[in-house]
């Protein structure tokens, strides 16, 4: 299978012609995965922050493995500047509570967002669908000039999209959540994104002769997917 590779802002973009449910999707490979030094340095948290977060994530996964191997198998942790997002399925409330407690004791953790659901584990098909949604949202963010996509981490579980990271303005964050909530099959969007000081991305990209950055095109129909904005 052939792929299309290009460089955008120093990040390698790989578009793969995969098909899921009859719909093609462009996958942005490497965004939030292994990630190179350039990718990490372009984030607001910087390369050092990325390394610290990776260490926290590894320590949490190891702590889960030592406590109960099922935690490491069934749960996921996303870390951004010491803020951790826990997702996945727990067989009972006790399992969920213990996983949160173990994760919160890891050095460097400064906030815990518990989105673990007490429910059966996802099927292979459901997991594949979530992966497709994450890839679709990541792609749309990466190609939107009004969003600094490197500052957003995306996790999808049971068609719920969780955003964590930092936005340069409320307008940018609103645009990012609109992208997520208008993605096909998404049933809700939960935002744990901080608003950081600095010039809005749209203003940075504006040409000297423009009177102001143009707003992104409005969707043809108002999105109905709810957005839960968590106050940090």
C-alpha positions in Angstrom: 0.0 0.0 0.0 1.5 3.4 -1.0 1.6 6.4 1.2 2.0 10.1 0.8 4.7 11.8 2.8 5.3 15.5 3.3 6.8 17.9 5.8 4.7 20.5 7.5 6.3 22.7 10.2 9.1 20.3 10.6 6.8 17.4 11.3 6.6 14.3 9.1 3.1 13.8 7.8 2.2 10.4 6.5 -1.2 10.0 4.8 -2.3 6.4 4.6 -5.3 5.4 2.3 -7.0 3.2 4.9 -10.7 2.4 4.8 -12.8 1.9 7.9 -16.5 1.6 7.6 -16.3 2.6 3.9 -14.7 6.0 4.7 -11.0 6.9 3.8 -9.0 8.7 6.4 -5.7 10.5 6.4 -3.5 9.4 9.3 -0.9 11.8 10.8 1.8 9.5 11.9 4.2 10.4 14.7 2.1 13.2 16.3 2.0 12.2 19.9 3.7 8.9 19.2 7.5 8.5 19.5 7.9 12.1 18.2 11.2 13.6 17.3 13.2 16.3 19.1 11.9 18.9 16.7 8.3 18.0 17.4 8.8 18.1 21.2 10.6 21.4 21.1 7.8 23.0 19.1 5.3 22.2 21.9 4.6 24.8 24.6 5.9 22.4 27.2 9.2 22.1 25.3 11.5 19.0 24.9 12.3 18.9 28.6 8.6 18.9 29.5 7.9 16.1 27.1 10.7 14.0 28.6 9.4 14.6 32.1 5.8 13.6 31.0 7.1 10.4 29.3 8.9 9.5 32.5 5.7 10.0 34.6 3.7 7.9 32.1 6.3 5.1 32.2 6.3 5.1 36.0 2.5 4.9 36.2 2.4 2.0 33.8 5.1 0.2 35.8 3.2 0.9 39.1 0.0 -0.5 37.6 1.9 -3.6 36.3 3.3 -4.2 39.8 -0.1 -3.7 41.5 -2.3 -5.6 39.0 -1.3 -6.5 35.5 -4.8 -5.9 34.3 -4.5 -2.2 35.0 -1.6 -1.9 32.6 -3.5 -4.0 30.0 -6.9 -2.4 30.2 -6.2 1.3 31.1 -4.4 4.1 29.4 -2.6 7.2 30.8 -2.0 10.4 28.9 0.3 13.0 30.5 0.7 16.7 29.8 2.8 18.9 32.1 2.2 16.6 35.0 -1.5 16.5 34.5 -2.6 12.9 33.9 -5.7 11.6 32.1 -6.8 8.1 32.9 -9.0 6.3 30.5 -10.2 2.7 29.8 -12.6 0.2 31.3 -12.6 -1.2 34.9 -14.5 -4.3 36.0 -15.7 -2.7 39.2 -15.4 0.6 41.2 -12.7 -0.8 43.5 -10.5 -1.5 40.5 -11.1 2.0 39.2 -10.4 3.6 42.6 -7.2 1.6 43.1 -5.8 2.5 39.7 -6.4 6.2 40.3 -4.7 6.0 43.7 -1.7 4.2 42.4 -1.3 6.7 39.6 -1.7 9.7 41.9 1.2 8.5 44.1 3.8 8.7 41.2 6.2 11.6 41.7 5.6 14.5 39.4 1.8 14.1 39.1 0.1 17.4 39.9 -3.4 16.6 38.7 -5.5 13.5 38.0 -8.4 13.4 35.6 -10.2 10.1 36.1 -12.2 9.1 33.0 -12.0 5.4 33.7 -15.4 3.8 33.0 -16.8 0.8 35.0 -17.8 -1.2 32.0 -16.8 -4.2 29.9 -13.7 -3.9 27.8 -14.1 -2.6 24.3 -14.3 -5.1 21.4 -11.6 -5.1 18.7 -14.0 -3.3 16.3 -14.8 -0.6 18.9 -11.2 -0.1 19.6 -10.4 0.2 15.9 -13.2 2.8 15.5 -11.8 4.8 18.4 -8.4 4.7 16.7 -9.9 6.0 13.5 -11.6 8.8 15.3 -8.4 9.9 17.0 -6.5 9.8 13.7 -9.2 11.8 12.0 -9.3 14.5 14.7 -5.5 14.7 14.8 -5.3 15.1 11.1 -7.9 17.9 11.0 -6.1 19.7 13.8 -2.7 19.4 12.1 -4.0 20.9 8.9 -5.9 23.8 10.5 -3.8 27.0 10.4 -5.7 28.4 13.3 -4.6 25.6 15.7 -1.1 24.9 17.0 -1.8 21.2 16.9 1.4 20.1 18.6 0.0 21.3 21.9 -3.0 19.0 21.8 -3.1 15.3 22.8 -6.1 13.3 21.8 -7.5 10.1 23.4 -10.7 8.4 22.2 -12.6 5.8 24.3 -16.0 4.5 23.4 -16.4 7.3 20.9 -15.7 10.0 23.6 -12.9 12.3 22.5 -10.7 13.6 25.3 -8.5 16.6 24.6 -5.6 17.6 26.9 -2.9 20.1 26.3 -2.7 23.9 26.0 -4.3 26.5 23.7 -3.0 30.0 23.0 -6.5 31.5 23.1 -10.1 30.7 23.8 -10.8 31.1 20.1 -8.2 28.4 19.2 -9.7 26.1 21.8 -13.2 26.6 20.5 -12.0 25.8 17.0 -10.3 22.6 18.2 -13.4 21.4 20.1 -15.5 22.2 17.1 -13.2 20.0 14.9 -13.6 17.2 17.4 -17.3 17.4 17.9 -18.0 17.5 14.1 -15.9 14.4 13.4 -18.2 11.5 12.4 -19.2 9.0 15.1 -18.0 11.2 18.0 -20.7 11.1 20.8 -19.1 13.6 23.1 -16.0 15.8 23.6 -14.3 16.3 27.0 -11.7 19.1 27.2 -8.9 19.3 29.7 -7.0 22.0 27.7 -5.5 25.0 29.5 -5.6 28.5 28.1 -2.0 29.8 28.0 -0.9 33.5 27.6 0.5 34.6 24.3 -0.6 35.8 20.9 -3.4 33.8 19.3 -2.2 31.5 16.5 -4.5 33.3 14.0 -2.8 36.6 14.8 0.7 35.1 14.4 -0.3 33.7 10.9 -1.9 36.9 9.7 -0.2 38.8 6.8 1.0 42.4 7.5 -1.6 43.8 5.1 -4.6 41.9 6.5 -6.9 43.7 8.8 -7.4 40.6 10.9 -7.4 36.9 10.8 -10.4 35.4 9.1 -12.6 33.1 11.2 -12.7 29.4 10.3 -15.7 28.5 8.1 -18.7 27.6 10.1 -20.1 24.1 9.7 -23.2 23.8 7.4 -25.2 22.6 10.4 -24.7 23.3 14.1 -22.9 20.3 15.8 -25.0 18.4 18.3 -22.2 16.6 20.0 -21.9 17.9 23.6 -18.6 19.4 24.9 -17.7 19.1 28.5 -15.2 21.7 29.4 -13.3 20.9 32.6 -12.3 23.9 34.7 -8.6 23.5 35.7 
